[in-house]
Structure formats: C-alpha cells, structure tokens
Amino acid sequence: MKVYPEIVSLENEELTNDPTQSFNGQITVISDLKKVDEAVAYLSKCSVIGFDTETRPTFTKNHKNTVALLQLSDEKRAFLFRLKLIGLPTSLVQILTNEAICKVGVAVHDDIKALQEIRVFTPKNFIDLQAIAKSLHIEAMGLRKLTPIALGFKISKRQQLSNWENIFLSKAQRLYAATDAWVSLRIYQELQPYTTL
C-alpha cells in the first residue's frame, strides 16, 4: 500500500510500466425486465458497490445521447443493466436511493444526472472517488490514472468510445464495463481508510 500525504501525479508514459488487469468475476448482462429483480436481490445484500454508466458517444455538435448502460458491481459479480431496453425500473431505483448501500464511482454527479433524465429519483449514499483523491492530495482524477496509484495495475480504456447501444455487447465491451465498476470499488476499499470522507 502506498502512502498518500504528498501530491501524486502520473504521466502517460509511467502507466505503461504497470500490468493490465480486468474484472475476473461473473458478468451478467440485464436486457430483460424479468432478470432485474434477481440482480437487485443480490445487490441489496451488499454494503458497498462499484457504480458507473456508459453512453454511446456522439460526434455531432449539440447532440447528446441518453445513458445506455448502468454498471453495478461487488468483488465477485458485475451487473450490466441495458437501460435502452429496460428503462430504469422501480426495483433498480431502490438500489440508487438506498442509504444502506454505498455506491462508489468517478464523477458520479454526471452519471446521476444522466440517469435522472430517464427517471426522477433522489440519490442517496453516493461517494465520488474524485473527492477522496482530492482529500489525499492525489492529482489524478480519472479511473485510468487513479487505478495504478491506488492498486498498482492499469486498466484498458479501449472500449470507452464504442457503441453502447449495439444490439449485442461484445465480450470486450462487457469486460470493460464490468471492470470500470469493479475497479471503482477496489480503489475505494484501498483509499477509504486514509480519508475522513
């Protein structure tokens, strides 16, 4: 474990020295409302979960796509909810509004705002890793740079600009999406003991 009292910064070339890791647990894609309740039942038993969303990129000025994917993960299982197909059902919203479940991610305000465009809800117990990093004087704010600082490995961002509205998500997309949520949880677990947030 590194010590974080000083400002930590990583340049792009430094990242190449770290090994790449990804989520190696069970990934479940939820594209049918019938499968939502099973996922929610599992997540409801978690005290802390990783949180992220993906949106199809747009290359047209003044056009913004709605969020396509919501990822929630613990250490063993990652659930990818295809919101373009299932919307934001009540049982899933109950996870996002449950004070007993801590949801951890990067730039969570933006993700929450995007989700609220689908359905209005009051988010509860969300923690932004950027706030934790700032409190520890870590300059890196994105997952790509926070991961090697906190965990000693890097993650691939190759699928970031892929089409998240594809009829079928590729294996690479599924792994990327699951990894982003999982690694948010892992960073929180590593850094949280060092912060008062």
Secondary structure as the mmCIF struct_conf table of DSSP 4:
data_model
#
loop_
_struct_conf.conf_type_id
_struct_conf.id
_struct_conf.beg_label_comp_id
_struct_conf.beg_label_asym_id
_struct_conf.beg_label_seq_id
_struct_conf.end_label_comp_id
_struct_conf.end_label_asym_id
_struct_conf.end_label_seq_id
BEND BEND1 PRO A 5 GLU A 6
STRN STRN1 VAL A 8 VAL A 8
HELX_RH_AL_P HELX_RH_AL_P1 ASN A 12 LEU A 15
TURN_TY1_P TURN_TY1_P1 THR A 16 ASN A 17
BEND BEND2 ASP A 18 ASP A 18
HELX_LH_PP_P HELX_LH_PP_P1 PRO A 19 PRO A 19
STRN STRN2 THR A 20 THR A 20
BEND BEND3 GLY A 25 GLY A 25
STRN STRN3 GLN A 26 ILE A 30
BEND BEND4 ASP A 32 ASP A 32
HELX_RH_3T_P HELX_RH_3T_P1 LEU A 33 LYS A 35
HELX_RH_AL_P HELX_RH_AL_P2 VAL A 36 LEU A 43
TURN_TY1_P TURN_TY1_P2 SER A 44 LYS A 45
BEND BEND5 SER A 47 SER A 47
STRN STRN4 VAL A 48 THR A 55
BEND BEND6 THR A 60 THR A 60
TURN_TY1_P TURN_TY1_P3 LYS A 61 ASN A 62
HELX_LH_PP_P HELX_LH_PP_P2 ASN A 65 THR A 66
STRN STRN5 VAL A 67 SER A 73
BEND BEND7 GLU A 75 LYS A 76
STRN STRN6 ARG A 77 ARG A 82
HELX_RH_AL_P HELX_RH_AL_P3 LEU A 83 ILE A 86
HELX_RH_AL_P HELX_RH_AL_P4 THR A 90 LEU A 96
TURN_TY1_P TURN_TY1_P4 THR A 97 THR A 97
TURN_TY1_P TURN_TY1_P5 GLU A 99 ALA A 100
BEND BEND8 ILE A 101 ILE A 101
STRN STRN7 CYS A 102 GLY A 105
BEND BEND9 VAL A 106 ALA A 107
HELX_RH_AL_P HELX_RH_AL_P5 VAL A 108 GLN A 116
TURN_TY1_P TURN_TY1_P6 GLU A 117 ILE A 118
BEND BEND10 ARG A 119 ARG A 119
BEND BEND11 ASN A 125 ASN A 125
STRN STRN8 PHE A 126 ASP A 128
HELX_RH_AL_P HELX_RH_AL_P6 LEU A 129 SER A 135
TURN_TY1_P TURN_TY1_P7 LEU A 136 HIS A 137
STRN STRN9 ILE A 138 ILE A 138
BEND BEND12 GLY A 142 GLY A 142
HELX_RH_AL_P HELX_RH_AL_P7 LEU A 143 LEU A 151
BEND BEND13 GLY A 152 GLY A 152
STRN STRN10 LYS A 154 LYS A 154
TURN_TY1_P TURN_TY1_P8 ARG A 158 LEU A 161
BEND BEND14 SER A 162 SER A 162
TURN_TY1_P TURN_TY1_P9 TRP A 164 GLU A 165
BEND BEND15 ILE A 167 PHE A 168
HELX_RH_AL_P HELX_RH_AL_P8 LYS A 171 LEU A 191
HELX_RH_3T_P HELX_RH_3T_P2 GLN A 192 TYR A 194
#
